[in-house]
Amino acid sequence: MNIPSRQLLLRCYRSALEAVAGERCVADALGRLRLAGPLWLVAIGKAAPAMARGARAALGEGIVAGLVITKRGHCEPLPWPCLEGGHPLPDAGSLAAGERLLAFLREAPGDACFLFLVSGGASAVLEALPAPLELESLVRVNDWLLGSGLDIHAMNRVRKSLSLIKGGRLATRLQGRRAWQLLISDVAGDDPAVIGSGPLVADRAGAPDPEDLPPWLRPWVGLAPPGPAPGDPAWASVETVLAARLEDALDAAERTARELGLAVHRHREFVAGDAAAAGRRLARALCAGPSGLHLWGGETTVRLPADPGRGGRCQQLALAAAGELAGRKGVSFLAAGTDGSDGPGEDAGALVDGDSVARGRLEGLDVDDCLARADAGSFLEASGDLLQTGPTGTNVMDLMLGLKE
């Protein structure tokens, strides 16, 4: 089968996305659970509309009421209200969604059973704050977090300490009513307490160490009362199910590659840390490794300069990889998010090869300069290497696929 390298990588990437699509995963999980209505539905996160579609397909009229909360621009026609909050930074819509959710839970009857569908992005699109914190405070905290270089676990400890919803605090609003939550994991280790900052999971991590925070943030930590402790009777009424994980996406990419006749080399490490450093390391491993498809998954970080340019962590990683691949023949490398949006823009990531650097230089751009300014997207646009998928209806972190002929 004579398929160009870039097309091979794209086929494997798309297979991975299809395997963890929110609609499919939720419908499959509900089929295994054999839930029956009446159920009150709450879907939160970037994959919320797709997950809600899956619930509707599986349960039909068994859902008597619903509320969908997702990233701005991601709402779609559904039988229930769809609210939009900011992402990656929360906004006034995020706070309005928090108020609406708390009202939805108050208004449901005392014998109601709830189905929560939670995906990545839930930490930003939904929020309720303790007094005296307001939107300006929330934006300042999240702006600092996104440029801090902290991993998702450390970020979520900070977010939980400032929230009336996160860190299991939403469970207090159930008042003993039965709830199931289906999760699409966007965190290493698939810990339910970290996914969406764990609104319905007991928080074992605790508050962040104030000494690790900037002085202006320290007085705000602990303003929110804690949620039910581990072992509290409140948790007996909550059941948690993982509907999709990063490993599921990697499994699908591997299956597709083997069906296409490729040798597959699955790297079991979770790729984390600085995005540019990871990109260089993976590109070197690809060049030094055997022929075939090389698969990695993970989620890296980017420490942002004062005035960052265009792009997200996958674009930063891909551009750094392109620098290592420059001038080499027969190697291609894809780094992309599974949610369709890498950073604040609408690009999913990038697919680079040995000629990417030369193409970008023709437009007067320099790899090291763009990496230093967190402006990888500008270079990758000039080199013609950006990927766009639109909203994918899922989020299981990032995929890195390398092909060596």
Secondary structure, 3 states (H helix, E strand, C coil): CCCCHHHHHHHHHHHHHHHCCHHHHHHHHHHHHCCCCCEEEEEECCCHHHHHHHHHHHHHHHEEEEEEEEECCCCCCCCCCEEEECCCCCCHHHHHHHHHHHHHHHHCCCCCCEEEEECCCHHHHCCCCCCCCCHHHHHHHHHHHHCCCCCHHHHHHHHHHCCCCCCCHHHHHCCCCCEEEEEECCCHHHCCCCHHHCCCCCCCCCCCCHHHCCCCCHHHCCCCCCCCCCCCHHHHHEEEEEEECHHHHHHHHHHHHHHCCCCEEEEEEEECCEHHHHHHHHHHHHHHCCCEEEEEEECCECCCCCCCCCCCHHHHHHHHHHHHHCCCCCEEEEEEECCCCCCCCCCCEEEEECCHHHHHHCCCCCHHHHHHCCCHHHHHHHHCCEECCCCCCCCCCEEEEEEEC
